[in-house]
């Protein structure tokens, strides 16, 4: 099969931040595709505001994410849920 250079295909849909290893590891730790959102139409701040208003957990993987801090955040979120689940 020859090259097809003129086909309209996506070249970059997701630019993994801070890098592919950290982004993929954190994504898997958070449950992978189970509750994943991707959009270019909304800002992170908009999604954060919505999650807070809706009372749902939000974890953000961005250029400042480290695997250690992400694990800590997931653990803190889990502890919070277990402490307050009867009040939800």
MARLORO-457218 format. One line per 3 residues: number of its first residue (from 1); for each residue x, y, z of N, C-alpha, C, O. Coordinates in steps of 0.02 Angstrom, whole numbers, plus 50000, padded with zeros to 5 digits. Layout:
NUM> X Y Z X Y Z X Y Z X Y Z  ...
***
This chain:
1> 50043 49941 50000 50000 50000 50000 50045 50062 50000 50092 50066 50039  50030 50109 49957 50070 50170 49952 50052 50221 50004 50005 50213 50042  50091 50274 50006 50078 50329 50052 50015 50366 50032 50000 50372 49972
4> 49979 50392 50081 49919 50431 50069 49925 50499 50102 49891 50512 50151  49969 50543 50075 49985 50605 50110 49929 50657 50111 49933 50704 50151  49878 50651 50070 49827 50703 50066 49764 50686 50105 49714 50723 50100
7> 49764 50632 50143 49705 50615 50181 49699 50661 50242 49749 50674 50275  49639 50685 50256 49629 50730 50315 49625 50689 50379 49571 50664 50397  49680 50682 50413 49681 50644 50475 49707 50687 50532 49747 50733 50521
10> 49684 50673 50592 49707 50710 50651 49780 50693 50664 49799 50634 50664  49819 50743 50674 49890 50732 50690 49902 50733 50764 49938 50690 50791  49871 50781 50799 49878 50785 50871 49810 50801 50900 49783 50855 50889
13> 49782 50754 50937 49719 50766 50971 49732 50781 51044 49698 50823 51074  49782 50748 51072 49797 50755 51142 49872 50764 51150 49910 50720 51131  49892 50820 51177 49962 50833 51191 49974 50817 51264 49959 50858 51308
16> 49999 50758 51278 50006 50733 51347 50051 50779 51388 50108 50794 51369  50025 50802 51444 50062 50846 51489 50069 50813 51557 50021 50781 51578  50123 50818 51592 50184 50851 51572 50224 50811 51521 50266 50839 51485
19> 50211 50746 51517 50239 50703 51466 50196 50640 51463 50153 50630 51505  50207 50598 51413 50164 50540 51403 50167 50492 51462 50115 50464 51481  50226 50480 51489 50232 50431 51544 50191 50453 51605 50153 50413 51633
22> 50198 50515 51626 50162 50540 51685 50087 50543 51670 50046 50520 51710  50069 50571 51613 49998 50578 51595 49963 50510 51591 49909 50502 51619  49994 50462 51558 49963 50396 51550 49959 50360 51617 49908 50328 51632
25> 50011 50365 51658 50011 50332 51723 49956 50361 51767 49918 50323 51798  49950 50427 51770 49898 50459 51811 49829 50443 51784 49782 50432 51823  49821 50442 51719 49757 50426 51688 49735 50356 51708 49677 50346 51724
28> 49781 50309 51707 49765 50240 51726 49750 50237 51801 49702 50203 51821  49789 50271 51843 49776 50272 51915 49706 50299 51931 49674 50278 51979  49683 50346 51890 49618 50378 51901 49560 50336 51873 49502 50356 51879
31> 49575 50281 51842 49522 50238 51815 49520 50234 51740 49473 50204 51712  49568 50262 51707 49571 50258 51635 49510 50290 51602 49488 50343 51623  49485 50258 51552 49430 50287 51512 49363 50285 51547 49313 50308 51518
34> 49360 50260 51607 49296 50252 51641 49259 50318 51648 49198 50321 51637  49293 50371 51668 49261 50436 51676 49306 50490 51646 49325 50537 51681  49323 50484 51584 49369 50531 51552 49331 50584 51512 49281 50569 51479
37> 49355 50646 51517 49326 50700 51478 49382 50734 51439 49436 50747 51466  49369 50748 51377 49416 50786 51336 49376 50839 51299 49327 50823 51266  49398 50900 51303 49365 50954 51266 49414 51010 51253 49459 51023 51293
40> 49406 51042 51197 49443 51104 51183 49397 51164 51187 49418 51221 51177  49332 51151 51201 49283 51205 51202 49276 51237 51270 49248 51292 51275  49300 51205 51323 49292 51230 51391 49360 51235 51424 49406 51198 51408
43> 49366 51282 51471 49428 51288 51508 49427 51241 51568 49375 51217 51589  49486 51228 51595 49491 51188 51656 49452 51220 51713 49420 51185 51751  49456 51286 51717 49420 51321 51771 49344 51311 51765 49311 51305 51817
46> 49318 51309 51705 49247 51297 51696 49228 51228 51722 49178 51220 51757  49267 51178 51704 49254 51109 51726 49261 51104 51802 49222 51071 51835  49311 51138 51831 49320 51138 51904 49259 51169 51938 49234 51141 51987
49> 49235 51224 51913 49176 51256 51941 49115 51210 51938 49078 51203 51986  49106 51178 51880 49049 51133 51872 49054 51074 51920 49004 51057 51952  49113 51044 51927 49122 50987 51972 49107 51007 52044 49075 50969 52081
52> 49128 51066 52063 49114 51090 52131 49039 51100 52142 49012 51080 52193  49006 51131 52094 48934 51143 52100 48895 51077 52100 48845 51070 52136  48918 51028 52061 48883 50964 52056 48902 50916 52112 48870 50864 52121
55> 48955 50933 52150 48977 50890 52204 49009 50825 52180 49001 50773 52211  49045 50830 52124 49078 50770 52097 49154 50779 52099 49180 50834 52097  49188 50723 52103 49261 50724 52106 49289 50744 52038 49264 50724 51986
58> 49341 50784 52040 49377 50803 51980 49452 50798 51995 49476 50824 52045  49488 50764 51952 49561 50765 51955 49585 50789 51887 49560 50768 51835  49634 50832 51888 49660 50863 51827 49732 50840 51816 49773 50841 51862
61> 49746 50819 51755 49813 50801 51736 49837 50856 51689 49811 50864 51634  49887 50894 51712 49912 50949 51671 49987 50953 51676 50020 50907 51702  50016 51008 51653 50089 51014 51650 50122 51015 51719 50182 51005 51725
64> 50082 51027 51772 50109 51029 51840 50101 50963 51878 50121 50958 51936  50073 50912 51846 50058 50849 51879 50121 50807 51888 50162 50800 51842  50127 50778 51948 50177 50726 51959 50140 50664 51982 50085 50669 52010
67> 50169 50606 51971 50136 50544 51991 50127 50543 52067 50073 50523 52090  50176 50563 52104 50170 50563 52177 50114 50608 52202 50073 50587 52243  50111 50669 52177 50058 50715 52199 49990 50691 52176 49940 50702 52211
70> 49986 50660 52118 49923 50635 52093 49898 50577 52137 49838 50574 52153  49943 50532 52155 49923 50477 52201 49900 50505 52267 49850 50482 52295  49935 50555 52293 49914 50587 52356 49845 50617 52350 49804 50610 52395
73> 49831 50649 52294 49765 50680 52284 49711 50626 52281 49658 50634 52311  49723 50572 52245 49674 50518 52242 49661 50488 52311 49604 50474 52328  49714 50478 52349 49707 50451 52417 49668 50498 52462 49625 50477 52501
76> 49682 50562 52458 49647 50612 52498 49573 50614 52478 49529 50619 52521  49559 50611 52414 49490 50611 52390 49453 50549 52416 49395 50554 52436  49485 50492 52415 49455 50430 52440 49440 50435 52514 49386 50415 52537
79> 49487 50461 52553 49477 50469 52625 49420 50518 52638 49378 50505 52682  49417 50572 52602 49363 50621 52610 49296 50589 52597 49248 50599 52635  49291 50550 52543 49228 50518 52526 49206 50471 52582 49147 50471 52601
82> 49252 50432 52608 49234 50384 52660 49215 50419 52726 49173 50394 52763  49245 50475 52740 49229 50512 52801 49161 50545 52797 49125 50550 52847  49142 50567 52739 49081 50607 52732 49027 50574 52691 48977 50607 52674
85> 49034 50510 52673 48986 50479 52628 48916 50476 52658 48867 50476 52620  48908 50473 52723 48842 50472 52754 48808 50540 52751 48747 50544 52760  48846 50593 52739 48817 50659 52735 48800 50680 52664 48773 50734 52653
88> 48816 50637 52615 48803 50656 52545 48731 50642 52526 48712 50655 52469
***
